[in-house]
Amino acid sequence: MHNVIQKHNDTTSLEKTTFSSKKEAVIFLQKKWRRYIVMKKFKNPSDTQMNNRLNPLPIGNDPISHIENHFKIKKHPAIVTAGGAQCLRSAINLTMKPNNQLGDKPKIFLMDCDASVLRFWKLLTQAFNNSPNIESFLGKMPIFFDHNPIADTYNVSLNYPENMSGPEKYIQWLVKESTPYEEQKKLINGSDLYKDLTIDDYHPWEHFKYFYDLFDSDNDRFIWIKKVVTNQLCLIKNCWLESIESFEFIKNVCDYHGYEICVYASNIDFDDDIYKRRLYSNIKLLSPSIIVRTKNAIEKNSDDTSGVPIVTEYIKGNKIDNLIDKYHCLKTTMRITMIIQFGIITVLSIMLANVLFNPK
């Protein structure tokens, strides 16, 4: 007889397991060891206690990414991103074949620290699961109507889910952070902030219009997107800046399956260079093939310091060290400048004191 002491999760009790043979004991230990390794490397590191609220957008306000003009995927793709449904357009553009046929369905790791973003994606997944075709799905989307551009007022129709109250639907579909398409056109085409960009350079910011354009009346395209959302989406509730374990988890999964990683950092950015360096050091852990990010323009005399994204950058993965060093050098330069300024002020203060207290 062979005995194995099994430790429970509460770390306070031990259980003796008896086996009839050495082989049975070895198999048992191997099984436990494999489970430990799997849990260590492949357990979703979502922070269940995190509940940030950052005014997320249901679709996203980035310019449409044209990654296909800057990078060609070589292996099965994995997309690491955040925010709203605009990543689905990026998934199509990234994987589209030269003959305009839909390519491999990418794995999407959507990491966001805003709990409402993940609730939106779960509701969107539910809508796809309960929709056999385009018409059925679009019927579940919030629809804006009676838009008054002068008064900037509109009504919204919320049909799904039927068992959810109106205010709850309004919140979970992130309707407050959406914008009627006609209002979006007025904003983009009429503002100097968007420079040479037009409405055609952006995704529609309202649900119905975005998905209507995304499906392009093509049921095969609808099925492809539906399978991406329902089968290939991994939601991670965590922070791009703080959660190193989330990047390690994504890297472990992608290495195991042989995925090639593309990072859509969107307009995730920080004013402080220390934070920027930490962000891109975390992204480096993924060994991405390419990073797509946006730069923002800030309106003059505006209280909004976040701005709007107007420029898309495509950074090859082997250039990420240059990006990290850039922010390190900028911070070092700032520190040296501050030290020099402090030194000059100190010397001038001493000289002034000598003049005041040691007059000739």
Summary of the structure (lengths in Angstrom):
residues: 360
radius of gyration: 26.3
end to end distance: 101.0
largest distance: 102.2
contacts: 1012
relative contact order: 0.13
helix: 46%
strand: 19%
